[in-house]
Each structure stands twice: as structure tokens, then as C-alpha cells.
């Protein structure tokens, strides 16, 4: 069973993808039970007639018992200027959820989607004391997709023409687009742009969510699809390479901090943290990004 904690736009979008692709039974958990039940009734109409899986809604955490995968999309409030707004209530919430997950499904793989992503991933893993390879945050893949999209738009080419795009570090204002490995139709991106253009793309990637909110209240489809792709790889044991936020223990020269890095994921969760070559400027920016996350963790 896949249990999704939080029945807002993102949680229900993930639920829709899971049931419409007949991955597994889905349980929506929300502090307002009527909300969870209502969304589950709606999403249930997307279940294929060949599927033997179901979806239900509840506010009762005991019903997540035995879940193989738990996805956390719950939020204690709306942030407007920075993802770290309302950080303390979010951390208190994530710790409470960690205690419930540890109690009812101690063998689950946990995907954190709630913001501030890296900070909540860190505190959840420390609170629940699961292997760090079974607790990770989904966001760097979304940032990577946004980077790929912006580059494709700049050069008026399909996104399939953009190779090896990657964004690492914080899911926030210090995220690091990795220009040194990105290609456009096989040509190095850095050979096609100058420093001013590089800076503009970086700013656009970091501010993508703010630009989106100018037109609609919140994003939902991109992060839902990225989360679904990871769930699908776990359920079907299809190893994929994807950047996620994970607590580091020496990788990239970092210890006791969670941030976005590339990993391999399979049925067991993270099977390996991958090392990619970075240029000197990217190494410096990634160090600054990790320090920003660490400072936020230490401020609590």
C-alpha cells in the first residue's frame, strides 16, 4: 500500500497518478477526514477497470499499518516569499508524522515532498531513525526539469534535445544548476552562452516557483509526476538515476546535512549515491548551498 500524508493538490495529484497506473492500493491521510474521503472518492473514478487496487481516505494513522511507501505532502501553512517560512510548525509536524510512521509501518520507504524540503527530510530521518537510504526528499528532479525546460525554451528546441541537465543542492534560493555537464543537441551549454546568460538562467530556475505563483496559487503537476516516477521505480524495481535530497555522510564533502544529489533508486530505496564531476565554481556554490541548509537546521 502507498500511504499519502496530506490531501491537498500535490497529494491528490500523486494519488491520481498512482491509481490511474494501477501501482498499488492508495490511502490518503488528512487531519480533516472529510477532505481525505472526498478526494479519494473523486480519484477512485480514475481507477482502470482492469485494476484490482483501491483508494480510501482517512484521518486515522493506524490505517497506514504495513504501508510499503509513505509520501509526505502535508503542510502547516502557505509560504509566499521563501520556502523556509513557517519552518518551526513544519518541523513539529514532520516529527509527529515520523513517530506515526515508525509506529505503524517501520519497514516503509518514505518520500518527503513538503517544504522546506531539505530541512524536513533531515529532521524526519533523524526523528524516525530509519536508514538514510529509506528517507529522501523529492524536489531536485523537479528543479532539474525546470532547468531543462528553461534551456530548451531559450534555444527553441524540444526538451529531448537537452542532455545531462542536473540541479543539485538546496530546493530553494541557493540551488545549483550544473551547467558544466549540460548539452544542447550534443553541444556543451557553456559554449553557447555567456556569463550574463548563465546568471539569468540560474535566477530563472531559482525563481521558477515565484513566477508560476504569479499565474496560479501553487504548483502540483510537475512535483506529482516526479514523485510518481520514483514510486513507480520502487514498486516495479526499475532502477533509475534521479537527484533527491538525502542526509549525507561524507558524500560531496558534506556530513549531517540533507541536500539534493544524484542517486540510484530501486525496490529497496536508494541503492547508491552517485558522484558527478563539477567545475570549480559549481563546487563553491554547492558548498554555499549546503551551508545555507545547515544554518537553517541549526537555527531551530
Phi, psi and omega per residue, in radians:
X1 nan 2.519 3.060
X2 -1.865 2.040 3.109
X3 -1.797 2.261 -3.126
X4 -2.006 2.018 -3.114
X5 -1.585 1.891 -3.060
X6 2.015 2.150 -3.065
X7 -2.044 0.621 3.049
X8 -1.448 -2.783 -3.075
X9 -1.063 -0.789 -3.092
X10 -1.207 -0.842 -3.124
X11 -1.029 -0.774 -3.124
X12 -1.264 -0.537 3.072
X13 -1.157 -0.698 3.070
X14 -1.125 -0.761 3.117
X15 -1.040 -0.757 3.120
X16 -1.008 -0.811 -3.127
X17 -1.132 -0.700 -3.116
X18 -1.144 -0.787 -3.097
X19 -1.343 -0.597 -3.135
X20 -1.224 -0.390 3.052
X21 -1.752 0.134 3.063
X22 0.896 0.906 -3.141
X23 -1.388 -0.778 -3.049
X24 -3.057 3.021 2.962
X25 -1.111 2.522 -3.123
X26 -2.168 2.393 3.046
X27 -2.119 2.136 3.035
X28 -1.636 2.202 3.140
X29 -2.027 2.239 -3.133
X30 -2.526 2.547 -3.124
X31 -1.131 -0.454 2.988
X32 -1.729 1.820 -2.993
X33 -1.069 -0.675 -3.134
X34 -1.023 -0.622 3.109
X35 -1.103 -0.817 -3.137
X36 -1.115 -0.740 -3.138
X37 -1.150 -0.778 -3.139
X38 -1.058 -0.794 3.130
X39 -1.139 -0.679 -3.138
X40 -1.162 -0.646 3.086
X41 -1.100 -0.697 3.125
X42 -1.182 -0.895 -3.092
X43 -1.126 -0.517 -3.114
X44 -1.027 -0.424 3.138
X45 -1.289 -0.111 3.096
X46 -1.695 -0.002 3.139
X47 -1.224 2.204 3.116
X48 -1.073 2.598 -3.109
X49 -1.243 -0.132 3.068
X50 -1.648 -0.065 -3.076
X51 -1.511 2.522 3.045
X52 -1.872 0.249 3.130
X53 -1.689 2.864 -3.094
X54 -2.401 2.997 3.054
X55 -2.393 2.430 3.110
X56 -2.428 2.839 3.108
X57 -2.153 2.610 -3.097
X58 -2.818 2.912 2.934
X59 -1.977 0.033 -3.053
X60 -1.636 1.885 -3.093
X61 -1.116 -0.428 -3.115
X62 -1.084 -0.359 -3.122
X63 -1.331 -0.143 3.064
X64 -1.435 0.011 -3.100
X65 -0.864 2.226 3.083
X66 1.447 0.070 -3.136
X67 -1.038 2.384 3.086
X68 -1.420 -0.572 -3.119
X69 -2.337 2.349 3.037
X70 -2.125 2.237 3.124
X71 -1.989 2.244 -3.089
X72 -1.907 1.955 3.102
X73 -2.098 0.057 -3.057
X74 -1.114 2.638 -3.139
X75 -2.501 2.558 3.111
X76 -1.683 0.017 -3.135
X77 2.982 3.065 -3.110
X78 -1.715 2.365 3.023
X79 -1.813 2.494 -3.047
X80 -1.997 -0.668 -3.057
X81 -1.920 -0.507 -3.072
X82 -2.665 2.514 -3.103
X83 -1.178 -0.256 -3.126
X84 -1.548 0.032 3.038
X85 -1.082 2.568 3.140
X86 1.018 0.607 -3.021
X87 -1.155 -0.775 -3.082
X88 -1.071 -0.838 3.081
X89 -1.054 -0.607 3.120
X90 -1.161 -0.709 3.126
X91 -1.158 -0.743 3.087
X92 -1.040 -0.726 3.127
X93 -1.102 -0.805 -3.064
X94 -1.162 -0.597 3.097
X95 -1.168 -0.692 3.109
X96 -1.120 -0.736 3.105
X97 -1.124 -0.692 3.124
X98 -1.018 -0.722 3.129
X99 -1.112 -0.677 3.119
X100 -1.187 -0.747 -3.135
X101 -1.133 -0.752 3.112
X102 -1.070 -0.640 -3.119
X103 -1.243 -0.743 -2.959
X104 -1.805 -0.414 3.126
X105 -2.554 1.245 -3.055
X106 -1.176 -0.153 3.124
X107 -1.832 0.144 -3.048
X108 -1.292 2.682 2.889
X109 -1.642 2.295 -3.022
X110 -1.985 2.215 3.066
X111 -1.911 2.075 3.120
X112 -1.640 2.235 3.121
X113 -2.086 -0.379 -3.108
X114 -1.131 2.626 3.108
X115 -1.800 2.680 0.003
X116 -1.247 2.058 -2.871
X117 -0.990 -0.946 -3.054
X118 -1.159 -0.696 -3.130
X119 -1.169 -0.766 3.141
X120 -1.200 -0.628 3.061
X121 -1.060 -0.768 3.137
X122 -1.066 -0.915 -3.067
X123 -1.202 -0.578 3.095
X124 -1.130 -0.813 -3.108
X125 -1.123 -0.673 3.129
X126 -1.212 -0.671 -3.118
X127 -1.230 -0.735 -3.045
X128 -1.485 -0.427 3.108
X129 1.079 0.565 2.953
X130 -1.399 2.882 2.960
X131 -0.947 2.423 3.125
X132 -1.094 -0.326 3.124
X133 -1.437 -0.026 3.096
X134 -2.016 0.106 3.085
X135 -2.357 1.949 -3.131
X136 -2.616 2.722 -3.056
X137 -1.753 2.459 -3.135
X138 -1.800 1.938 3.086
X139 -2.925 -0.673 -3.106
X140 -1.083 -0.531 3.074
X141 -1.173 -0.627 3.064
X142 -1.154 -0.797 3.103
X143 -1.061 -0.661 3.101
X144 -1.112 -0.756 3.110
X145 -1.105 -0.652 3.113
X146 -1.174 -0.709 3.069
X147 -1.041 -0.845 -3.141
X148 -1.048 -0.750 -3.138
X149 -1.087 -0.805 -3.104
X150 -1.121 -0.684 3.103
X151 -1.167 -0.729 3.138
X152 -1.111 -0.665 3.109
X153 -1.171 -0.670 -3.133
X154 -1.078 -0.696 -3.072
X155 -1.755 0.093 3.106
X156 0.927 0.829 3.093
X157 -2.229 2.766 3.089
X158 -1.159 2.722 -3.132
X159 -1.083 -0.425 3.100
X160 -1.149 -0.268 3.112
X161 -1.472 -0.141 -3.112
X162 -1.707 1.984 -3.073
X163 -1.833 2.531 2.996
X164 1.063 0.440 3.067
X165 -1.130 2.519 -3.100
X166 -2.787 2.425 3.010
X167 -2.187 2.272 -3.104
X168 -2.098 3.038 3.060
X169 1.515 -2.629 -3.072
X170 -1.181 2.484 2.898
X171 -1.464 1.369 -3.031
X172 3.140 -2.763 -2.989
X173 -1.210 -0.204 -3.141
X174 -1.899 0.213 3.134
X175 -0.982 2.649 -3.003
X176 -2.102 1.769 2.999
X177 -1.185 2.308 -3.087
X178 -1.645 1.573 -3.116
X179 -1.226 -0.538 -2.970
X180 -1.123 -0.375 -3.113
X181 -1.938 -0.100 -3.071
X182 -1.397 2.443 -3.113
X183 -2.226 2.614 3.057
X184 -2.089 1.951 -3.044
X185 0.899 0.691 3.085
X186 1.491 -0.114 -3.141
X187 -1.692 2.427 3.118
X188 -1.013 2.254 -3.128
X189 -1.005 -0.675 -3.091
X190 -1.139 -0.329 3.096
X191 -1.455 -0.121 -3.062
X192 -1.935 -0.152 -3.100
X193 -2.316 2.768 3.057
X194 -1.782 -3.129 -3.074
X195 -1.103 -0.627 3.130
X196 -1.124 -0.743 3.124
X197 -1.192 -0.663 3.097
X198 -1.072 -0.780 3.129
X199 -1.114 -0.691 -3.134
X200 -1.144 -0.714 3.117
X201 -1.144 -0.751 3.124
X202 -1.020 -0.810 3.123
X203 -1.086 -0.705 -3.132
X204 -1.149 -0.661 3.101
X205 -1.141 -0.820 -3.107
X206 -1.135 -0.579 -3.088
X207 -1.740 0.196 -3.073
X208 -0.965 -0.770 -3.084
X209 -1.155 -0.581 3.118
X210 -1.224 -0.706 3.098
X211 -1.114 -0.733 3.117
X212 -1.063 -0.717 -3.111
X213 -1.221 -0.247 3.026
X214 -1.154 -0.460 -3.071
X215 -1.863 -0.497 3.095
X216 -2.569 2.853 -2.974
X217 -1.200 -0.767 -3.083
X218 -2.600 2.683 3.013
X219 -1.391 2.678 3.098
X220 -2.608 -0.690 -2.971
X221 -1.306 -0.731 -3.131
X222 -1.089 -0.870 -3.122
X223 -1.179 -0.594 3.098
X224 -1.117 -0.772 3.141
X225 -1.155 -0.709 3.115
X226 -1.103 -0.720 3.118
X227 -1.176 -0.754 3.104
X228 -1.021 -0.744 -3.129
X229 -1.029 -0.697 3.111
X230 -1.202 -0.777 3.104
X231 -1.019 -0.774 -3.136
X232 -1.048 -0.718 3.136
X233 -1.156 -0.609 3.122
X234 -1.240 -0.862 -3.086
X235 -1.088 -0.734 -3.066
X236 -1.719 0.126 3.107
X237 0.893 0.848 3.096
X238 -1.894 1.807 -3.046
X239 -1.106 2.249 3.133
X240 -2.278 2.663 3.035
X241 -1.765 2.168 -3.068
X242 -2.698 2.505 3.053
X243 -1.409 2.292 3.086
X244 -2.405 2.875 3.053
X245 -1.557 2.177 -3.108
X246 -2.494 2.595 3.084
X247 -1.176 2.196 -3.071
X248 -1.674 2.548 3.108
X249 -2.308 0.998 3.113
X250 1.989 -0.396 3.116
X251 -1.114 2.438 -3.119
X252 0.987 0.443 3.107
X253 1.244 0.323 -3.064
X254 -2.051 2.514 3.124
X255 -2.352 2.434 3.020
X256 1.024 0.797 3.037
X257 -2.640 2.560 3.079
X258 -1.846 2.293 3.050
X259 -2.757 2.954 -3.068
X260 -1.302 2.154 3.066
X261 -2.483 2.759 3.134
X262 -1.325 2.437 -3.131
X263 -2.450 2.918 2.913
X264 -1.805 2.348 3.137
X265 -2.147 2.377 3.040
X266 -2.460 -2.767 -3.054
X267 -1.051 -0.417 -3.087
X268 -1.620 -0.043 -3.037
X269 1.895 -2.416 3.072
X270 -1.350 2.165 3.097
X271 -1.677 -0.417 -3.104
X272 -2.869 2.433 2.970
X273 -1.601 2.176 -3.053
X274 -1.579 2.583 3.068
X275 -1.872 2.225 3.080
X276 -2.057 2.609 3.120
X277 -1.318 2.327 3.124
X278 -2.141 2.646 3.033
X279 -1.436 2.988 -3.016
X280 -1.045 -0.680 -3.127
X281 -1.167 -0.629 3.129
X282 -1.223 -0.637 3.081
X283 -1.073 -0.762 3.131
X284 -1.119 -0.784 -3.124
X285 -1.149 -0.646 3.131
X286 -1.189 -0.636 3.077
X287 -1.118 -0.734 3.100
X288 -1.126 -0.655 3.138
X289 -1.147 -0.789 3.131
X290 -1.118 -0.639 3.131
X291 -1.187 -0.631 3.089
X292 -1.088 -0.761 3.111
X293 -1.117 -0.773 -3.118
X294 -1.078 -0.730 3.120
X295 -1.079 -0.682 3.120
X296 -1.175 -0.701 3.089
X297 -1.079 -0.798 -3.091
X298 -1.245 -0.301 -3.120
X299 -1.369 -0.222 -3.085
X300 -1.373 nan nan
